[in-house]
Each structure stands twice: as structure tokens, then as C-alpha cells.
Amino acid sequence: MIIILFGPPGAGKGTQAQRLEKSRGLVQLSTGVMLRAAVAAQTHYGKKAKGKMDAGQLVSDDIVIGIIADRIKADDCKNGFILDGFPRNVAQAEALDVMLAEEGVKLDAVVQMEVDDAALVDRVSGRYTCANKKCNEGYHDTNLKPAVDGVCDNCGGTEFERRPDDNAETVAKRLDEYYAQTAPVLPYYAEQGILQQVDGMAAVNEVAAQIDAVLAA
Ligand code: AMP
């Protein structure tokens, strides 16, 4: 099964993609995660992408299309995958169709996570994760604190980190980019008859149930 989770920053795409990974044996392909790894490793692409990411702007299509085109050929994608953060404009959506056709597979569903804009800046600027790379459990300053202050519920780690672009100013820019460049992809998938909506403002488990219902339909 090949699914796109679609929505603005803070819609909960990453959280739901991780759940689908576990429940369905799919692989989460997050261009944001891959780009942050490239930045941390100071690769050629990472160096090119960093400035745009820090500014809350989209990285060039060549880079992200190249990353995804390589990644979907890997063996672990043969059971299917969840695209999280890709495509982010119509050119990327068209390139995705071409690469899927080359692999002889097709998209099963595009799940749009509908959210209330006003909540997004707070959701994103308050989020942080366990710094233990094997854990990476997600938290939020007000909505989702660890049971014991400063200690990860999942692994007991005491180091946490925040993404550099998860500050209020950059989140506002990322939202502008979403509405200018990414939201126009929705009609592209609506025309193909594969676009479905879920309520991204519901509790995590409820959103998960809605996604399961959409995928079962
Ligand atoms: P995300 O983790 O999905 O919020 O992505 C973080 C940042 O990585 C974005 O603000 C962009 O700068 C960049 N990025 C991630 N995915 C893409 C994409 N498909 N196209 C262009 N830039 C992207």
C-alpha cells in the first residue's frame, strides 16, 4: 500500500506515519527527516538544503525528487510506504506519478489531515523530542509532557531536542509556503479520485481510527 499523508506543518503527519509503520509494516518516507539527516551529515545536498530549511522555505525540487526516487527503489519499500512531507508542490506530485509508474505501482490513497490554522503555530513551536535517536519520542510543552519532568517516558533519557525550524517565526513562514505551494496539490489528487479527509484536530487515537477507516474503504 502506498499512502500520502497530507497537511500543513503540525497536522500530525509524522505521528500517524509512525503508527502506520508499526501497524501495517509500511515504511515512513519523510523528506523532512531525510533532509535533516543530510544537513547533520553535511552532505552536498544537506549543505544546499540548510539555508532554505532554516528560512522555512521549500528545498529545490531536484533535491527532494532525487531523494524520493532513490529511496522508493530500496527493498524495504516493497511492502509499501507512507509519504510524509512529499509531494509539496504540483511539480513534485507529477514527478511522483512518473516514478511510481516506472516502479509499476500506484498510489492507494492521499489522506488530507484537516487542521485549524490557529492551533498550528502553538502545536509546532511547543513540540520537542527525546534526543536518544533510537527513541525519538515526541512531547509538547503544554499538551504532552513526560510523566516525570525532564525524563522520557519511553526510554528514561534526560536529553531532549527541538528542531531549529520549530520556532513561531519560521512556522509562520512554513505555513505560508504550505498555502502557496502545497495546498494547490489537493485538486490534483481530488481529480484522480484518491483524496480523502480526516479530522487532524481530533485526539491522536481518533485520528488513527479515521485513517484506518479511510484506508479500509
Ligand atoms: P518537515 O519535516 O516535513 O516539516 O520539513 C522540514 C523542511 O524540510 C521544510 O520546511 C522544507 O524546507 C524541507 N522539505 C521537506 N520536504 C520537502 C519537500 N517535499 N519539498 C521541498 N522542501 C521540503
Residues whose N, C-alpha, C, O or C-beta is under 5 A from the ligand:
A	BS01	AMP	P9 T31 G32 V33 L35 K52 M53 G56 Q57 L58 V59 V64 D84 G85 F86 P87 R88 R174
